[in-house]
């Protein structure tokens, strides 16, 4: 036993003294091979993306007939874990799909700035900010991601409320919620906060009813005053919705994807803060809440002076790895993946609001028309400005706020410390 | 190679022939063998061991070394720079990691329950309760299910508006947020883990029972021992080595195999109350892009497992000595 302990101690000491190298790995190793581009994403395996990819591939093949493109669809739950490992090995794909915001900014040092290559698309597409870090753009936006507040017009009608005129102030919203629950038995908000995502959507959607436009701009620009009463008001509001029983039951054990959206679809809740691209959006709901019965509203005004608007950013976009052999060719593939023709198919089949806002969406129904119209005045989502680390902390604190084990002041204090640490 | 030349060093020395004929001329041939041949003989065992050693060094020791190595470097802007024990300091300042370590302690405390359940059930099966053959299959069945499937099943059963709470409501009790209450969730996940894995421990116990001296049980019956007395005075002492083995393997299983269940059932929540070091490592590496910090957490987990392993060896040795 003694000998074994000594050997173990020697092993540990040897390992501890061996410090050198890098966990992030060398990022200079070349990836891919001549005449071939490897693309990683989580969309290419889905039937709704088939026509989109077919058009993008055809467009690219016209420009580069000698280059083969291989799409590798990864499971979304594991995507960033797999990508992180590939990046650390310096042998990742040439082109890769990203969510806008923290996910791409955290990995910007493995990516190629694309400003020069995508200059021609700058005006046609929107949502670039979510793929930008320190003034450099790292991906071409495919879709826009935003957080509209959807509501069920049928439930409004059953409750005797006017579906054409949803609440515009917070007291009116709470009163409507009471009527909805009393008359229909449905909860006011479908909330799933098992992964702590609920607070992100809430901050961005309802935050526009609390912050003034200047405060929103400052927040996005990184000038975040966590001691401001308006910041505290947003987190207090989050707590109030729970205390007033506006949320669906068991929020901290209900997954947002796709359980809370199922609660909304099954008319067990009247409102849900949803998405515009991928899942949890108007087309997803259409099986049970048809286009005519689906409403979209802006956040009610909670604090006078606020100007509610649609929070949105670039949704998903394709970036190019630093190690790709021919950056121009890889960037051309990104251009094909963001071409108008391809994006039209993505909108038509998957229902995603494309980054190309010139695409005609008039056939999508009133909700889509409202969303696209609101893009003109919309501002970037508040939560997207925060780092992944702060978002993770915010998720846990939001669960503590719902259960009452942390106060709003303490939550805001911890978030400020995390945000300032960077 | 002729058979009589193979591995001469491990053959017994020639004892001479019993028929009176002189032995074959081995001595001159030995004399003729070059020095290099003897060296080759000496090296042969090492050459034979080399492939295994190389595999161990390349696929076991080297990744371990790299992992520890990375734990002393930085993440993000400090990628590749030596940061000393910064990652370890950050780890132990992180309430989430401290919570994960506390949960490891909780698992150790819950270990007796995880061993007692299969032990008791195996006893009942051994004592041939009615339907024992059916029970044996039913108890083992979850062991062949993936943790993801088990997690998904229990997510449905334990949902706030799910059948468990409906049953509670039926008897007039209020609903419990099984997976959303931080005081309850970890116990629920461990409970499901025990449900899913005790079948294997049960099989080990049944194997132990196969070695039990039946005459002792008969003697106990003749002496009028009750069931609890039989378990306490006959079964437990006879199965002490099996119990210790199950104890150790269950402990290792709880420390290293709960990731799938945690991922599916709680995602580490609510409030980070169900984090275990494995989940923490995965989250830091994959979601927060902090491989160096994750390496430090991996090293800490490795040290925990090393201590557990040494305790395990000590426990087993003592058990063998006492037997």
Contacts between the chains, C-beta under 8 A, distances in Angstrom:
chain1	res1	chain2	res2	distance
A	1	B	310	7.8
A	1	B	313	7.2
A	1	B	314	6.0
A	1	B	317	7.1
A	4	B	310	6.8
A	4	B	313	6.8
A	5	B	310	6.6
A	8	B	306	5.8
A	8	B	310	6.6
A	12	B	303	6.9
A	12	B	306	7.4
A	14	B	65	7.9
A	15	B	64	6.7
A	15	B	65	5.8
A	15	B	68	3.8
A	15	B	69	7.7
A	15	B	299	7.6
A	16	B	68	6.4
A	16	B	72	7.9
A	18	B	65	5.7
A	18	B	68	6.3
A	18	B	69	5.0
A	19	B	68	7.9
A	19	B	69	5.7
A	19	B	71	7.9
A	19	B	72	3.3
A	19	B	73	6.9
A	19	B	82	5.7
A	19	B	84	7.9
A	20	B	69	6.3
A	20	B	72	7.9
A	20	B	73	7.7
A	20	B	82	6.9
A	21	B	66	7.1
A	21	B	69	5.3
A	21	B	70	6.6
A	21	B	73	6.6
A	21	B	80	7.1
A	22	B	70	7.1
A	22	B	73	5.4
A	22	B	79	5.4
A	22	B	80	3.4
A	22	B	292	8.0
A	23	B	70	3.5
A	23	B	71	7.7
A	23	B	73	5.5
A	23	B	75	6.7
A	23	B	79	7.2
A	23	B	291	3.8
A	23	B	292	3.8
A	23	B	294	7.7
A	23	B	295	5.4
A	24	B	75	6.9
A	24	B	79	3.8
A	24	B	80	6.6
A	24	B	291	6.2
A	24	B	292	7.4
A	78	B	286	7.5
A	80	B	286	5.6
A	80	B	287	6.1
A	80	B	289	7.6
A	81	B	282	6.9
A	81	B	285	6.9
A	81	B	286	2.9
A	81	B	287	7.3
A	82	B	286	8.0
A	84	B	285	6.4
A	84	B	286	5.5
A	84	B	289	5.7
A	84	B	291	7.0
A	85	B	286	8.0
A	88	B	291	5.9
A	106	B	76	7.9
A	106	B	288	7.6
A	106	B	289	4.6
A	107	B	289	6.2
A	109	B	79	7.8
A	194	B	179	7.6
A	194	B	180	7.4
A	194	B	266	7.3
A	194	B	267	6.0
A	194	B	269	6.2
A	194	B	270	7.6
A	195	B	267	5.0
A	195	B	269	7.1
A	196	B	269	6.6
A	249	B	160	4.8
A	249	B	161	6.5
A	249	B	175	7.6
A	250	B	159	7.0
A	250	B	160	2.7
A	250	B	161	7.2
A	250	B	175	7.9
A	250	B	177	5.0
A	250	B	180	5.2
A	251	B	180	7.2
A	252	B	177	6.8
A	252	B	180	3.6
A	252	B	181	7.8
A	252	B	269	6.7
A	252	B	270	4.3
A	252	B	271	7.9
A	253	B	158	7.9
A	253	B	159	7.2
A	253	B	160	6.1
A	253	B	177	5.5
A	253	B	178	7.0
A	253	B	179	3.9
A	253	B	180	3.1
A	253	B	185	7.8
A	253	B	266	7.8
A	253	B	270	6.9
A	254	B	159	7.6
A	254	B	160	7.0
A	254	B	180	7.6
A	388	B	287	6.8
A	388	B	288	5.3
A	388	B	289	7.3
A	389	B	288	5.8
A	392	B	283	7.8
A	392	B	287	7.4
A	392	B	288	6.7
A	395	B	269	7.8
A	396	B	96	7.7
A	396	B	269	7.1
A	396	B	271	5.6
A	396	B	272	5.0
A	399	B	182	7.8
A	399	B	269	5.9
A	399	B	270	4.6
A	399	B	271	4.7
A	400	B	271	5.0
A	403	B	181	7.3
A	403	B	182	6.7
A	403	B	270	7.0
A	403	B	271	6.9
A	405	B	182	7.2
A	405	B	271	6.8
